[in-house]
Amino acid sequence: MSKVRSIAVNICRFILAATFIFSGYVKAIDPLGTQYKLQDYAEAAGLAVVAPDWLTLCLSVMLSALEFCLGIFLLFALHRRQTSRITLVFMAVMTLITLWLVIANPIEDCGCFGDALKLTNGQTFAKNIVLLLCALVVAWQPLRMVRFISEPNQWIGVNYSIIFIVLSSLWSLYTLPPFDFRPYHVGASIREGMEIPDDAPQPKFETTFIMEKNGQQQEFSLENYPDSTWTFVDSKTVEIEKGYVPPIHDFSVVLMADQQDLTDQILSNPGHTLLLIAPHLQKADDTNFGEINQIHDYAVEHDIPFYCLTASTDKAIARWVDLTGAEYPFCTTDETTLKTIIRSNPGLVLLHDGAVAGKWSHNQLPTTEELLSPSEISTTNKIIAILLWFALPLLLLTLADRTWAWTKWLRKSRKT
């Protein structure tokens, strides 16, 4: 029976660890995306007024780091009692939040796996119920978790995990997320992302008719529509089943000067197009405007279309022009779309034949030599880099710790 309990505790521990590490990491490397989701929660709860940007950004980094570190601590069985209790409290709170999402449906995507994996509110709640049960099992008998790192050395794993994940978030804020799970990733064709297949499922609607007879009102559908003795009062149509929604469904570019729609012109351009993305110019970083203006001058010299896409007001645009001396045209685009395209304000996007060819943060703008031939690190190399910087040191620590523990036990057994 004792062995069965140990197996159950460790299975639950590994399920929690894998989920927390993946969920925490994909949110940590996209702190702005996590911040946007927290702002959605705050707005749905009526707390947007008391949740300024700096607070939601700090919460984004801390929440992602907490989740990732809990996963690592569970994986290596670090501080077993404290970790199991914090995990149980964390899962209890998350389960209550997702129960609210299921009942009220204030937002459609909980954002628990960032943009890497989308779940419905019902799926998220079911997932959290399973994780909550796992957390209960682990908190029940935490000392049955098998240690991979001995107690005297666990401080190394704790501190290294915290430093790694916080620095990962800060670096992603300064540059761009190393992994882009959004539909505007490098290599994606925007035009193809907007297409709807011919055999795609269509949305289904249901119409209800409100009829009156002898002073009493009653609702009817098309199937049981009453005879002419009933008087029509009103009707309502609701969507009962969603149809196919393309990955990109809200990309639209309108020139502010004359309200000309440039969407097709930009996407059908056979050459390069440069887009300066700035959701809110009043909040945009203007420290690198000189480099942006140089890139614009280069684009003009080489007949490369250059547009600034923004959701800002005329006043904010005028202020930006005064500060930076910008001479490029400004276009209106949906705010959410701009935040989805690139996690930088401002950020630079290079299109070629309507496909994303390059993306840069304002902190790492390319030179004119690099502009039209951007170098992109492959996903494989990025994963290898993470393994070398984080997983390998922890693995070496584990091997060294287990070797020392084994030699210590061996010496002790020889003495006896």
URURQUI-V674253 format. One record per pair of residues at least 12 apart in sequence whose C-alpha atoms are under 10 Angstrom apart, sorted by the first residue. I is the first residue (numbers start at 1). J is the second residue. If there is no record, write none. Layout:
[[I | J] [I | J]]
//
This chain:
[[2 | 144] [3 | 144] [5 | 137] [5 | 138] [5 | 141] [5 | 144] [6 | 138] [6 | 141] [6 | 142] [6 | 143] [6 | 144] [6 | 145] [6 | 146] [7 | 144] [7 | 145] [7 | 146] [8 | 134] [8 | 137] [8 | 138] [8 | 144] [8 | 145] [9 | 134] [9 | 135] [9 | 136] [9 | 137] [9 | 138] [9 | 139] [9 | 140] [9 | 141] [9 | 142] [9 | 143] [9 | 144] [9 | 145] [9 | 146] [10 | 74] [10 | 75] [10 | 77] [10 | 134] [10 | 137] [10 | 138] [10 | 142] [10 | 144] [10 | 145] [10 | 146] [11 | 134] [11 | 137] [11 | 138] [11 | 145] [12 | 74] [12 | 130] [12 | 131] [12 | 132] [12 | 133] [12 | 134] [12 | 135] [12 | 136] [12 | 137] [12 | 138] [12 | 145] [13 | 71] [13 | 73] [13 | 74] [13 | 75] [13 | 76] [13 | 77] [13 | 84] [13 | 131] [13 | 134] [13 | 135] [13 | 137] [13 | 138] [13 | 139] [13 | 142] [13 | 145] [13 | 146] [14 | 71] [14 | 72] [14 | 74] [14 | 75] [14 | 76] [14 | 134] [14 | 145] [15 | 71] [15 | 74] [15 | 75] [15 | 130] [15 | 131] [15 | 134] [15 | 135] [16 | 70] [16 | 71] [16 | 72] [16 | 74] [16 | 75] [16 | 87] [16 | 91] [16 | 130] [16 | 131] [16 | 132] [16 | 134] [16 | 135] [16 | 138] [17 | 67] [17 | 68] [17 | 69] [17 | 70] [17 | 71] [17 | 72] [17 | 73] [17 | 74] [17 | 75] [17 | 76] [17 | 77] [18 | 68] [18 | 71] [18 | 72] [18 | 74] [18 | 75] [19 | 67] [19 | 68] [19 | 71] [19 | 113] [19 | 131] [20 | 64] [20 | 66] [20 | 67] [20 | 68] [20 | 69] [20 | 70] [20 | 71] [20 | 72] [20 | 74] [20 | 75] [20 | 87] [20 | 112] [20 | 113] [20 | 131] [21 | 64] [21 | 65] [21 | 66] [21 | 67] [21 | 68] [21 | 69] [21 | 70] [21 | 71] [21 | 72] [21 | 73] [21 | 74] [21 | 75] [22 | 67] [22 | 68] [22 | 71] [22 | 113] [22 | 114] [22 | 116] [23 | 64] [23 | 67] [23 | 68] [23 | 71] [23 | 111] [23 | 112] [23 | 113] [23 | 114] [23 | 116] [23 | 117] [24 | 61] [24 | 63] [24 | 64] [24 | 65] [24 | 66] [24 | 67] [24 | 68] [24 | 69] [24 | 70] [24 | 71] [24 | 112] [24 | 113] [24 | 114] [24 | 165] [25 | 64] [25 | 65] [25 | 67] [25 | 68] [25 | 69] [25 | 71] [25 | 113] [25 | 114] [25 | 165] [25 | 168] [25 | 169] [26 | 64] [26 | 68] [26 | 112] [26 | 113] [26 | 114] [26 | 115] [26 | 116] [26 | 117] [26 | 169] [26 | 177] [26 | 178] [26 | 179] [26 | 180] [26 | 181] [27 | 60] [27 | 61] [27 | 63] [27 | 64] [27 | 65] [27 | 67] [27 | 68] [27 | 111] [27 | 112] [27 | 113] [27 | 114] [27 | 115] [27 | 116] [27 | 169] [27 | 177] [28 | 60] [28 | 61] [28 | 62] [28 | 63] [28 | 64] [28 | 65] [28 | 66] [28 | 67] [28 | 68] [28 | 114] [28 | 165] [28 | 166] [28 | 167] [28 | 168] [28 | 169] [28 | 170] [28 | 172] [28 | 173] [28 | 177] [29 | 61] [29 | 64] [29 | 114] [29 | 165] [29 | 166] [29 | 167] [29 | 168] [29 | 169] [29 | 170] [29 | 171] [29 | 172] [29 | 173] [29 | 176] [29 | 177] [29 | 178] [29 | 179] [29 | 180] [30 | 60] [30 | 61] [30 | 64] [30 | 114] [30 | 115] [30 | 168] [30 | 169] [30 | 170] [30 | 171] [30 | 172] [30 | 173] [30 | 176] [30 | 177] [30 | 178] [30 | 179] [30 | 180] [30 | 181] [30 | 343] [31 | 56] [31 | 57] [31 | 58] [31 | 59] [31 | 60] [31 | 61] [31 | 62] [31 | 63] [31 | 64] [31 | 114] [31 | 168] [31 | 169] [31 | 170] [31 | 171] [31 | 172] [31 | 173] [31 | 176] [31 | 177] [31 | 343] [32 | 56] [32 | 57] [32 | 60] [32 | 61] [32 | 169] [32 | 172] [32 | 173] [32 | 176] [32 | 177] [32 | 339] [32 | 340] [32 | 342] [32 | 343] [32 | 344] [33 | 57] [33 | 60] [33 | 111] [33 | 114] [33 | 115] [33 | 177] [33 | 339] [33 | 340] [33 | 342] [33 | 343] [34 | 56] [34 | 57] [34 | 59] [34 | 60] [34 | 61] [34 | 63] [34 | 64] [34 | 111] [34 | 112] [34 | 113] [34 | 114] [34 | 115] [35 | 53] [35 | 54] [35 | 55] [35 | 56] [35 | 57] [35 | 58] [35 | 59] [35 | 60] [35 | 61] [36 | 53] [36 | 56] [36 | 57] [36 | 60] [36 | 111] [36 | 336] [36 | 339] [36 | 340] [37 | 56] [37 | 60] [37 | 107] [37 | 109] [37 | 110] [37 | 111] [37 | 112] [37 | 114] [38 | 51] [38 | 53] [38 | 56] [38 | 57] [38 | 59] [38 | 60] [38 | 110] [38 | 111] [39 | 51] [39 | 52] [39 | 53] [39 | 55] [39 | 56] [39 | 57] [39 | 60] [40 | 106] [40 | 107] [40 | 110] [41 | 97] [41 | 101] [41 | 106] [41 | 107] [41 | 110] [42 | 56] [43 | 106] [43 | 107] [44 | 104] [44 | 105] [44 | 106] [44 | 107] [45 | 106] [60 | 169] [61 | 165] [61 | 166] [61 | 167] [61 | 168] [61 | 169] [61 | 170] [62 | 165] [62 | 166] [62 | 169] [64 | 112] [64 | 165] [64 | 166] [64 | 169] [65 | 161] [65 | 162] [65 | 163] [65 | 164] [65 | 165] [65 | 166] [65 | 167] [65 | 168] [65 | 169] [66 | 86] [66 | 87] [66 | 90] [66 | 162] [66 | 165] [66 | 166] [67 | 87] [67 | 90] [68 | 161] [68 | 162] [68 | 165] [69 | 83] [69 | 157] [69 | 158] [69 | 159] [69 | 160] [69 | 161] [69 | 162] [69 | 164] [69 | 165] [70 | 83] [70 | 84] [70 | 86] [70 | 87] [70 | 90] [70 | 158] [70 | 161] [71 | 83] [71 | 87] [72 | 157] [72 | 158] [72 | 161] [72 | 162] [72 | 394] [73 | 154] [73 | 157] [73 | 158] [73 | 161] [74 | 87] [74 | 138] [74 | 142] [74 | 145] [74 | 146] [74 | 147] [75 | 145] [75 | 146] [75 | 147] [75 | 148] [76 | 145] [76 | 146] [76 | 147] [76 | 148] [76 | 149] [76 | 150] [76 | 154] [76 | 157] [76 | 158] [76 | 394] [76 | 398] [77 | 142] [77 | 143] [77 | 144] [77 | 145] [77 | 146] [77 | 147] [77 | 148] [77 | 149] [77 | 150] [77 | 151] [77 | 154] [78 | 145] [78 | 146] [78 | 147] [78 | 148] [78 | 149] [78 | 150] [78 | 151] [78 | 153] [78 | 154] [78 | 155] [78 | 157] [78 | 158] [79 | 142] [79 | 143] [79 | 147] [79 | 151] [79 | 154] [79 | 155] [79 | 158] [80 | 138] [80 | 139] [80 | 141] [80 | 142] [80 | 143] [80 | 144] [80 | 145] [80 | 146] [80 | 147] [80 | 151] [81 | 138] [81 | 139] [81 | 140] [81 | 141] [81 | 142] [81 | 143] [81 | 145] [82 | 139] [82 | 142] [83 | 138] [83 | 139] [83 | 142] [84 | 135] [84 | 136] [84 | 137] [84 | 138] [84 | 139] [84 | 140] [84 | 141] [84 | 142] [84 | 143] [84 | 145] [85 | 135] [85 | 136] [85 | 138] [85 | 139] [85 | 140] [85 | 142] [86 | 135] [86 | 139] [87 | 131] [87 | 132] [87 | 134] [87 | 135] [87 | 136] [87 | 138] [87 | 139] [88 | 131] [88 | 132] [88 | 133] [88 | 134] [88 | 135] [88 | 136] [88 | 137] [88 | 138] [88 | 139] [88 | 140] [89 | 132] [89 | 135] [89 | 136] [90 | 132] [90 | 135] [91 | 128] [91 | 129] [91 | 130] [91 | 131] [91 | 132] [91 | 133] [91 | 134] [91 | 135] [91 | 136] [92 | 128] [92 | 129] [92 | 131] [92 | 132] [92 | 133] [92 | 135] [92 | 136] [93 | 128] [93 | 132] [94 | 112] [94 | 124] [94 | 125] [94 | 128] [94 | 129] [94 | 132] [95 | 124] [95 | 125] [95 | 126] [95 | 127] [95 | 128] [95 | 129] [95 | 130] [95 | 131] [95 | 132] [96 | 125] [96 | 128] [96 | 129] [97 | 110] [97 | 125] [97 | 128] [98 | 110] [98 | 121] [98 | 122] [98 | 123] [98 | 124] [98 | 125] [98 | 126] [98 | 127] [98 | 128] [98 | 129] [99 | 121] [99 | 122] [99 | 124] [99 | 125] [99 | 126] [99 | 128] [99 | 129] [100 | 121] [100 | 125] [101 | 120] [101 | 121] [101 | 122] [101 | 124] [101 | 125] [102 | 120] [102 | 121] [102 | 122] [102 | 123] [102 | 124] [102 | 125] [103 | 121] [103 | 122] [105 | 120] [105 | 121] [105 | 122] [106 | 121] [107 | 120] [107 | 121] [108 | 120] [108 | 121] [108 | 122] [109 | 121] [109 | 124] [110 | 124] [110 | 125] [111 | 124] [112 | 124] [114 | 181] [114 | 182] [115 | 180] [115 | 181] [115 | 182] [115 | 183] [115 | 340] [116 | 179] [116 | 180] [116 | 181] [116 | 182] [117 | 181] [147 | 398] [147 | 402] [148 | 395] [148 | 397] [148 | 398] [148 | 399] [148 | 401] [148 | 402] [149 | 394] [149 | 395] [149 | 397] [149 | 398] [149 | 399] [149 | 400] [149 | 401] [149 | 402] [149 | 405] [150 | 398] [150 | 401] [150 | 402] [150 | 404] [150 | 405] [151 | 401] [152 | 401] [153 | 397] [153 | 398] [153 | 401] [154 | 397] [154 | 398] [154 | 401] [156 | 394] [156 | 397] [157 | 393] [157 | 394] [157 | 397] [157 | 398] [160 | 390] [160 | 393] [160 | 394] [161 | 390] [161 | 391] [161 | 394] [164 | 386] [164 | 389] [164 | 390] [165 | 390] [172 | 343] [172 | 344] [172 | 361] [173 | 343] [173 | 344] [173 | 361] [173 | 363] [174 | 343] [174 | 344] [174 | 361] [174 | 362] [174 | 363] [174 | 364] [175 | 343] [175 | 344] [175 | 347] [175 | 360] [175 | 361] [175 | 362] [175 | 363] [175 | 364] [175 | 365] [176 | 342] [176 | 343] [176 | 344] [176 | 347] [176 | 359] [176 | 360] [176 | 361] [176 | 362] [176 | 363] [176 | 364] [177 | 342] [177 | 343] [177 | 344] [177 | 361] [178 | 377] [178 | 378] [178 | 379] [178 | 382] [178 | 383] [179 | 378] [179 | 379] [179 | 382] [179 | 383] [180 | 341] [180 | 342] [180 | 343] [180 | 379] [182 | 247] [182 | 248] [182 | 340] [182 | 341] [182 | 342] [183 | 246] [183 | 247] [183 | 248] [183 | 340] [183 | 341] [183 | 356] [184 | 247] [184 | 248] [184 | 337] [184 | 340] [184 | 341] [184 | 342] [184 | 349] [184 | 355] [184 | 356] [184 | 359] [185 | 340] [185 | 341] [185 | 342] [185 | 355] [185 | 356] [185 | 357] [185 | 358] [185 | 359] [186 | 349] [186 | 350] [186 | 351] [186 | 355] [186 | 356] [186 | 357] [186 | 358] [186 | 359] [186 | 376] [187 | 351] [187 | 352] [187 | 355] [187 | 356] [187 | 357] [187 | 358] [188 | 351] [188 | 354] [188 | 355] [188 | 356] [188 | 357] [189 | 248] [189 | 267] [189 | 351] [189 | 352] [189 | 353] [189 | 354] [189 | 355] [189 | 356] [189 | 357] [190 | 247] [190 | 248] [190 | 249] [190 | 251] [190 | 267] [190 | 351] [190 | 353] [190 | 354] [190 | 355] [190 | 356] [191 | 248] [191 | 249] [191 | 251] [191 | 263] [191 | 264] [191 | 267] [191 | 268] [191 | 353] [191 | 354] [191 | 355] [192 | 246] [192 | 247] [192 | 248] [192 | 354] [192 | 355] [193 | 246] [193 | 247] [193 | 248] [193 | 249] [193 | 251] [193 | 355] [194 | 245] [194 | 246] [194 | 247] [194 | 248] [194 | 249] [194 | 250] [194 | 251] [195 | 245] [195 | 246] [195 | 247] [195 | 248] [195 | 249] [196 | 244] [196 | 245] [196 | 246] [196 | 247] [196 | 249] [197 | 244] [197 | 246] [199 | 244] [200 | 243] [200 | 244] [200 | 245] [200 | 246] [201 | 241] [201 | 242] [201 | 243] [201 | 244] [201 | 245] [202 | 241] [202 | 242] [202 | 243] [202 | 244] [202 | 245] [203 | 239] [203 | 240] [203 | 241] [203 | 242] [203 | 243] [203 | 244] [203 | 245] [204 | 238] [204 | 239] [204 | 240] [204 | 241] [204 | 242] [204 | 243] [205 | 237] [205 | 238] [205 | 239] [205 | 240] [205 | 241] [205 | 242] [206 | 221] [206 | 222] [206 | 236] [206 | 237] [206 | 238] [206 | 239] [206 | 240] [206 | 241] [207 | 220] [207 | 221] [207 | 222] [207 | 235] [207 | 236] [207 | 237] [207 | 238] [207 | 239] [207 | 240] [208 | 220] [208 | 221] [208 | 222] [208 | 225] [208 | 234] [208 | 235] [208 | 236] [208 | 237] [208 | 238] [209 | 221] [209 | 222] [209 | 224] [209 | 225] [209 | 226] [209 | 232] [209 | 233] [209 | 234] [209 | 235] [209 | 236] [209 | 237] [210 | 225] [210 | 230] [210 | 231] [210 | 232] [210 | 233] [210 | 234] [210 | 235] [210 | 236] [211 | 225] [211 | 226] [211 | 229] [211 | 230] [211 | 231] [211 | 232] [211 | 233] [211 | 234] [211 | 235] [212 | 229] [212 | 230] [212 | 231] [212 | 232] [212 | 233] [212 | 234] [213 | 229] [213 | 230] [213 | 231] [213 | 232] [214 | 229] [214 | 230] [214 | 231] [215 | 231] [216 | 230] [217 | 230] [217 | 231] [217 | 232] [217 | 233] [218 | 230] [218 | 233] [219 | 233] [219 | 234] [219 | 235] [219 | 236] [220 | 235] [221 | 235] [248 | 337] [249 | 337] [250 | 333] [250 | 334] [250 | 336] [250 | 337] [250 | 338] [251 | 263] [251 | 333] [251 | 334] [251 | 336] [251 | 337] [251 | 338] [251 | 341] [252 | 264] [252 | 266] [252 | 309] [252 | 331] [252 | 332] [252 | 333] [252 | 334] [252 | 337] [253 | 265] [253 | 266] [253 | 307] [253 | 308] [253 | 309] [253 | 310] [253 | 330] [253 | 331] [253 | 332] [253 | 333] [253 | 334] [254 | 309] [254 | 330] [254 | 331] [254 | 332] [254 | 333] [255 | 307] [255 | 308] [255 | 309] [255 | 329] [255 | 330] [255 | 331] [255 | 332] [255 | 333] [256 | 309] [256 | 310] [256 | 314] [256 | 329] [256 | 330] [256 | 331] [256 | 332] [256 | 333] [257 | 329] [257 | 330] [257 | 331] [257 | 332] [258 | 331] [259 | 331] [259 | 332] [260 | 331] [261 | 331] [261 | 332] [262 | 331] [263 | 333] [264 | 354] [265 | 354] [266 | 305] [266 | 306] [266 | 307] [266 | 351] [266 | 352] [266 | 353] [266 | 354] [267 | 351] [267 | 352] [267 | 353] [267 | 354] [267 | 355] [268 | 352] [268 | 353] [268 | 354] [268 | 355] [269 | 304] [269 | 305] [269 | 351] [269 | 352] [269 | 353] [269 | 354] [270 | 351] [270 | 352] [270 | 353] [270 | 354] [271 | 303] [271 | 304] [271 | 305] [271 | 351] [271 | 352] [271 | 353] [271 | 354] [272 | 299] [272 | 303] [272 | 304] [272 | 305] [272 | 306] [272 | 350] [272 | 351] [272 | 352] [272 | 353] [272 | 354] [272 | 355] [272 | 356] [272 | 357] [272 | 372] [273 | 299] [273 | 303] [273 | 304] [273 | 305] [273 | 306] [273 | 307] [273 | 349] [273 | 350] [273 | 351] [273 | 352] [273 | 353] [273 | 354] [273 | 355] [273 | 356] [273 | 357] [273 | 372] [274 | 295] [274 | 296] [274 | 299] [274 | 304] [274 | 305] [274 | 306] [274 | 307] [274 | 308] [274 | 348] [274 | 349] [274 | 350] [274 | 351] [274 | 352] [274 | 357] [274 | 358] [274 | 359] [274 | 371] [274 | 372] [275 | 296] [275 | 305] [275 | 306] [275 | 307] [275 | 308] [275 | 309] [275 | 331] [275 | 347] [275 | 348] [275 | 349] [275 | 350] [275 | 351] [275 | 359] [276 | 292] [276 | 296] [276 | 306] [276 | 307] [276 | 308] [276 | 309] [276 | 310] [276 | 328] [276 | 330] [276 | 331] [276 | 338] [276 | 342] [276 | 345] [276 | 346] [276 | 347] [276 | 348] [276 | 349] [276 | 350] [276 | 359] [276 | 360] [276 | 362] [277 | 307] [277 | 308] [277 | 309] [277 | 310] [277 | 311] [277 | 331] [277 | 333] [277 | 337] [277 | 338] [277 | 339] [277 | 341] [277 | 342] [277 | 343] [277 | 344] [277 | 345] [277 | 346] [277 | 347] [277 | 348] [277 | 349] [277 | 361] [277 | 362] [278 | 308] [278 | 309] [278 | 310] [278 | 311] [278 | 312] [278 | 333] [278 | 335] [278 | 338] [278 | 339] [278 | 342] [278 | 343] [278 | 344] [278 | 345] [278 | 346] [278 | 347] [278 | 348] [279 | 308] [279 | 309] [279 | 310] [279 | 311] [279 | 312] [279 | 332] [279 | 333] [279 | 334] [279 | 335] [279 | 336] [279 | 337] [279 | 338] [279 | 339] [279 | 340] [279 | 342] [279 | 343] [279 | 344] [279 | 345] [279 | 346] [279 | 347] [280 | 309] [280 | 310] [280 | 311] [280 | 312] [280 | 313] [280 | 316] [280 | 317] [280 | 335] [280 | 338] [280 | 339] [280 | 345] [280 | 346] [281 | 309] [281 | 310] [281 | 311] [281 | 312] [281 | 313] [281 | 315] [281 | 316] [281 | 317] [281 | 318] [281 | 319] [281 | 320] [281 | 321] [281 | 345] [281 | 346] [282 | 312] [282 | 313] [282 | 315] [282 | 316] [282 | 317] [282 | 319] [282 | 320] [282 | 345] [283 | 312] [283 | 316] [283 | 345] [283 | 346] [284 | 320] [284 | 344] [284 | 345] [284 | 346] [284 | 347] [284 | 362] [285 | 344] [285 | 345] [285 | 346] [285 | 347] [285 | 362] [285 | 363] [286 | 320] [286 | 323] [286 | 324] [286 | 345] [286 | 346] [286 | 362] [287 | 324] [287 | 362] [287 | 363] [288 | 324] [288 | 346] [288 | 362] [288 | 363] [288 | 364] [288 | 365] [289 | 320] [289 | 323] [289 | 324] [289 | 325] [289 | 326] [289 | 346] [289 | 362] [290 | 324] [290 | 325] [290 | 326] [291 | 362] [291 | 364] [291 | 365] [291 | 366] [291 | 367] [291 | 368] [292 | 324] [292 | 326] [292 | 346] [292 | 347] [292 | 348] [292 | 362] [292 | 365] [292 | 366] [293 | 324] [293 | 325] [293 | 326] [293 | 327] [293 | 328] [294 | 367] [294 | 368] [295 | 348] [295 | 365] [295 | 366] [295 | 367] [295 | 368] [295 | 371] [296 | 326] [296 | 327] [296 | 328] [297 | 327] [297 | 328] [298 | 368] [298 | 371] [299 | 368] [299 | 371] [300 | 328] [305 | 328] [305 | 329] [306 | 328] [306 | 329] [306 | 330] [306 | 350] [307 | 327] [307 | 328] [307 | 329] [307 | 330] [307 | 331] [308 | 326] [308 | 328] [308 | 329] [308 | 330] [308 | 331] [308 | 332] [308 | 333] [308 | 346] [308 | 347] [308 | 348] [309 | 329] [309 | 330] [309 | 331] [309 | 332] [309 | 333] [309 | 334] [309 | 335] [309 | 338] [309 | 346] [310 | 330] [310 | 331] [310 | 332] [310 | 333] [310 | 334] [310 | 335] [310 | 337] [310 | 338] [310 | 339] [310 | 345] [310 | 346] [311 | 330] [311 | 331] [311 | 332] [311 | 333] [311 | 334] [311 | 335] [311 | 336] [311 | 337] [311 | 338] [312 | 330] [312 | 331] [312 | 332] [312 | 333] [312 | 334] [312 | 335] [313 | 332] [314 | 330] [317 | 330] [341 | 356] [341 | 359] [342 | 359] [342 | 360] [342 | 361] [343 | 359] [343 | 360] [343 | 361] [344 | 359] [344 | 360] [344 | 361] [344 | 362] [344 | 363] [345 | 361] [345 | 362] [345 | 363] [346 | 360] [346 | 361] [346 | 362] [346 | 363] [347 | 359] [347 | 360] [347 | 361] [347 | 362] [347 | 363] [347 | 364] [347 | 365] [348 | 360] [348 | 361] [348 | 362] [348 | 364] [348 | 365] [348 | 366] [349 | 361] [350 | 371] [350 | 372] [350 | 373] [350 | 374] [351 | 372] [352 | 372] [357 | 371] [357 | 372] [357 | 373] [357 | 374] [357 | 375] [357 | 376] [358 | 371] [358 | 372] [358 | 373] [358 | 374] [358 | 375] [358 | 376] [359 | 371] [359 | 374] [359 | 376] [360 | 374]]
//
